[in-house]
Amino acid sequence: MKKESPQKTGRQVLPAFLRACHGVDGASTVLLFGATLVLAMNFDAIGGCNAWRGVLVGASLLAAVMEKYYALRVRFDVRLFEAIAGSRLDLQSLDEELAGLFPQSTPASGRDWDARVGGAMILARRQLTTFTLQAILLAVASLSFAIC
């Protein structure tokens, strides 16, 4: 049985890992609707706990927007890595295509596979972090109903 190189295996596993982040994005959407509902329930009441609740929910909404941005970037990386894994795109062609689409951005040419994987993992961690922040902020806002 022929053993594949770690780089080739990584090219197949990475898109699957990044696709798992889609579930986080779906959960973030549910929390986003929850935050909107909490905000709507308190829209007419200003002051005291309601003011703090509004700040917490507003921060949760901001975290949701950030999570959506990172989710978009992760989805983009999934598609790129799938194209690379399927041998429809190589790293040099990817760099040329991206330079054509985003001429003012910092060129990624010369980045090796490990640097690209590291960048994708950073985006996935940021997505998970902003989702966690969103959930904590909304949970604290919701707990304030019991306290106040």
N, C-alpha and C positions, 0 to 999 in steps of 0.2 A: 504494500500500500504506500503510495507516494505521500510524503508529508509536505504540507503547504508551508510557505514562509510565514513568519509572524506578521509581516506587513500585509500580505495578501489576506490572511485570516482577519486581521484588524479591519481591513477594508470591508469585510462582509459583516463583522460584528458591530462596528460603530454605528452604521445606519439603524440597525435594530435597537441598539441602546437609545439612540436619540429619538427614535419613533416612540419609545416608552414615555417620553416627555409630553406626548400629545394628551395622555390621560391627565397630567398635571394641568394642562391648559384647559381641559374640560372642567376640571374641578374649580379652577380659577373663575371660569365663567359662572358657575353656580354661585360661588361666593360673591361675585360681582353683582348678580341679581339680588342676593341676600342683602348686600350693603345698600343697594338702591332702595330696597324695601324698608330697611331700618331708617334710612335717611328720609324717605317719604313719610314714614309714620311720625317723625319728629320735626317735620318741616315747619309747622306752625308754632312750635314751642321753642323759644330762645331763652338761654340763661341757665345757670346752675349746671346740673348733670347733663341736660340736653345739649348745652354748648360743647361740653367735653365729648359727648357722644358724637356730635356732628364733626368735631375735629378728628376723632378716631375713624369715623366712617369715611370722611374725606381723605384721610391718609391711606385707608384701605383701598379706596377707589384709585388713588395715585399709584399704589403698589400694583393694582390690577392692570393699569395701563402699561406699567413697566414690564409686568409679566407677559402681556400680550406682545410687546415689542420683542422680548427675548424668545418667545414661542415662535414668532415669525422668523427670526434669525435661525433658530434651531431647525425649523421645517426646511428652510433654504439649504442649510448644511446637509440635512438628510438627503435631499434630492441630489446635491452635488456628490456626496459620498456614494450614493447608489449608482450614479453615472460612472464614477471612477471604478467602483467594484465590478460593474458590468462591462468594463473595458470600453465604454462608449466615450470616455473622456480620460485624458492623462493629465498629469499635474501641469505640464507646460502649456497644453491647450487651455486648461482651466485658467491659468494666469493670464493668457492672452485674451480670453473671452472677458474676464473680469476687468482687465485694463481697458478694454473697449467699452464696457458698460459704465465703468466708474473711473474716468480718466484722472480725476483730481485726488482719488484716494491713494493711500500709501500702497505701493506695489507689494504684492505678496510673493513675487517671483523669487525663486531661490529658497523658499521655505521648504523644509523637508516634511516628510509625512508626519513625524512625531510632533512638529510645531503646529501643523494643521489639526491634528487630533487634540492637542492641548488647547488650541483655540476653541474648538467645538465643545470640549468638556467645560471650559470656562463659561461659555454661553449657557450650557445646560445647568451648571451650578448656579449661575445668576438667576436663571428662570426658577429653579427650585427655591432659592433664597427669597426672591420677591413673592413667590406664592406663599411661603411660610410666613413672611411678614404680613401679607394680606390677611391670612387666616388668623394670626394672632391679634391684629388690630381689630378685626371684625368680632372675634370672640370677646375681647375686652369690652368693646362697645355694647355687645349683646348682654354681657354680664352686668353692665351698668343699669340695665332695666331692673334687676333684682336688688341692686344696692340703693338706687334712688327711687 
